Amino acid sequence: MASQRRAPLITLLSDLGTADTYVGVMKAVILGICPEAQIVDLCHDVPPQDVQQAAFLLDTAWGYCPEGTVHVIIVDPGVGSERRVLAVEAHGQRFVAPDNGVLTYILSSARDYRAFCVERGEYLLPQVSQTFHGRDVMAPVAARLAGGIRTDAVGAQITGPLERFPISQPVVDQAGLVAHVVHVDRFGNLVTDLSEEDLRTWKQEVGVGEVVIRVGDSGIEGIRAAYAGVNPGDFLALFGSSGRLEIALNLGSAAACLGVGVGAIVMIEGRG
């Protein structure tokens, strides 16, 4: 029996919210061009114009998508300017996004990639507004890519650098290992840039066993496996689903209780 071809998958990540028709209209454009597409909403509540948060969220999601997925990222404070719209091949998937740094994590982790400038008018909507390239440029291009056109059909290949921002990294100082909050999720968990491998390497290098995690004036003893490891209302540190160290408040918001957010310092100190 011949295997059936999987329907093409298109993901959407944006700061457009769901109170207006923006997201729905983009889906209508995609399905009007590629009716067999399956659309997955990754997130539409990225803080407005927050390119770095969009880049982080995309990095937590793309690895769970099948090969051939087309991702559309619409966090575009430069819409209507001279910034380019990109179609990028990386990790066996394709990404349609503005050239504003939103693909920083994707490009940094890819062994190789190919980038093209979206410029062929026949793949766009007939009328392109200056304020909604998500609808008029990115959605139709993504639909056509999912429908089978080659990435290089959309425009010329880009050989120069693409926009990126510095990726936050933990650093070592005399006091210990310094991590940084890079994301606050809707539960108020503080997600840092520290991976389990980073922590393990540091502990081996300095010869420590247990650790204390400090955020502001609060100290947390050790790292737990799950939220259920502490009583309701207690703080805990754990490696969350993104693989990064998180500071959480069981059944509460660590961000609200501690009064910190993205950019906050999280200090890891050794104990014996």
N, C-alpha and C positions, 0 to 999 in steps of 0.2 A: 504494500500500500504506500503510495507516495506521501511524503510528509507535507503538511500544509505550511505555507509561508506565514511567518508571524506578522501580524499587523505592525506597521511602523509605529514607534513610540516617540512622542514629542513631549518634553517637559517644559513647564513654564515657571520662571522664578522672577518676581517683580516686586516693586514697591507701590503697586497700583491699588492695593486694597480690594475690597469687594463691595464697597458702598456705591460705586458707580458702575457703568457698563463697560469700562475699558477691557477687563479680562474677558468678559463674555463675547465682546465684539472680536477680539483677537482669536478666540476659539472658533467663532463663526467663519472668519477668514480662512483659518487653517483647514477646517472641515469642508469649506466650499471648494478648496483646491485639492485636498487630499482626504476624501471622505472616509477612507479606510483607516485613517490615523487613530491611534489611541493617545489621548492627552492626559498627562499627569500634572497636577498642580503641586509643585514642590513647596512654594510659599508665595503669598502675595502681601505679606505684612512686614517686608523689609522696611526699616525706618526710611522715610523719604530721602532720596538722593544718597543713601549710605552705601557707597560702592564697596567699601571694605567688608561690611557685614554681608552683603550679597555674595562677595567672593568667598567668604568663609562658609556660608551656608551651602553654596554650590559644591565646595570641596567635601562637605559631609555627606553629600547625596549622590554624586555622579557614579561613584564606585559600586553602587547597588543597582545600576541600570544596565540592561543588556547591551552587548556590542551593537553598534548601528544606531543607538539612540541619538536623537537630535534635541539639543537643549537650547532654549531661547531665554536669554537673560535681559530683562528690561528694567534696569536701574540706570538712568541715563540723564544725569543733570546737564550734560552738554548737548542735548538734542537740539537740532537746528543750527549747530555750530559746524566748524570744519572737521570735527572728529569723525573718524571712519566707522562704518559698520563692518564687522568681521564675520567671516565664516571660517572656523578653525577645525582642522582634523587633529585629534589627539586622543590617546588612550582607546583607540578603536571606536570613538564616538565623534560627534560633530557639535560645535558650539556656535550659535549665532548671537552676537553681542556687540555693544559699542566698544570701541578701542579706548577704554577709560580705566583700565586696571582691574576690571571685574573678573578677568580670566587669570589673574596673577597666580593663584594656587595651581590651576590647571597647567599653565605653561611651566611653572617651576618644577612640577613633579613629572612632566612628560619627558621620556627619553628623546623623543623627536616629535615635531608637529609641523603642519603646513597651514599657513594662513593666507586667506584671500580677501580682497577688498570687495564688498558687495556694491556693485556699480552698474550691472546690466539691468536696464530699465524694464525689459520684458518680464522679469521675474518679480517685479514689484506691483503694487496696485496702480491703476491708471493715474490716480491723483494722490500725490504724496504730500501730506501736511508737514509743516515745520515743527509741530509739537507732539506728534504721535507716530514716531517711526516704528514703535512696537507693532502697531496695527498695519501700517502701510509698507514697511520694509521688512522687518524681521519675521513677522508671522508668515507672510507669503513665501519668503525665501525658505524658511524652515519647512513649510508644507511641501515645497517643490523638492527640497533635499530628501525629505522622507518619502516622497513619491518616486524618487529614483534618479534625479539629475546628479551629475558629478559636482563635487564642490568647486572645481576649477571653472565650472560654467558660469558662476555668479560674477566673476571679475578677475582681475589680474592678481597673480601671486605676490605676496608681500615678502620682501627679502630683508628689510630692515627690522629694527626692534619694535616690539609692541609695548604699549603702556603697561607698567607694573608699579606696584608700591612695595616698600620693604615689608617682608613677612616677619611678624613678631617672633622672637626666639627667647627662650630662657637664657639667663647668664649666671655665671658663678662669680661671687665676690667673697670677701673675708667672712661675712656673716652667714653665708650659706648659698642656696640656690634661689635665684630670683626669677619668678614666673610673672606673667602678666595676664590680666583678664582680657580676653579677645571677643567674648560673646556673653550676653545674658539671655537665657532662654525664657520662655513665657512663664515658667515656674519660679523664676528668680534665681536659678542656679548660675553660679559664676564659672564660666568655662575658661580655662587658661590655655596657654601655649605649651604647656609641659606634657610630654608624652611619657608613658610608662617606661619606655626604653631610656629616655633622657634621665629619668629619676634613678633607674637601676644603674646606669653608667656612673652617675655622680656619686651614688652611695658606695659603689665599689672603689672609685678613685679616692674618696676621702675616708673610707673605712668606717662608715656608720651603719647602724642597724635600723633602729626606729627613728622616726622623724616627727617634728612638730611643725604644723603649718600655721603661719600667722597672717591674718588679714586685719590691718589696722591694729586695734588693741586686743583683738580676739585671737586665742590660740586653740588649735585643734590637735589633739593627740592622735597620731597614727592615721592610717588610711583604711577605710572600710571597703567591704566588697559590694555593699548595696545599701539603700536607704533604710531598710529594715534593721540595720545594724545598730541604730541608736533610737532613743525614745523620741516621741513627737516633741517638737520644739527645740531639739538639740542640733547643733551644727555637726557636720561631718565633711570629710574629704574623701573622694573616691574617683576612680577613673570611669568616666561615663561612656556612653555609646559612641562618642566621637573618638575615643581613645585618648582623650586629654583629661588632665586633672580638673576636677570640678569641686567647688565649695558650695555646699547645699545646706539648707535648713529643713529638717524632716517635717513635712506638712506645713511649710512656710516658705517665705522668700528670703534667701540669704542677701540678695541685693538690697531689698528694702530695709531689712533689719540692720545690716552693716552700713548702709548708706553709701555703697560704692557701685561702680559700673565698669564699662569697658575702659581699659587703660590702668586700672587699679593694680597695685603691686601685691603679689602673694609670695611670702617668704617661706622657704623650706629650710629648716634647721635640723641638724643631726642630733641624735641622742644616743650616745654610746656605740 
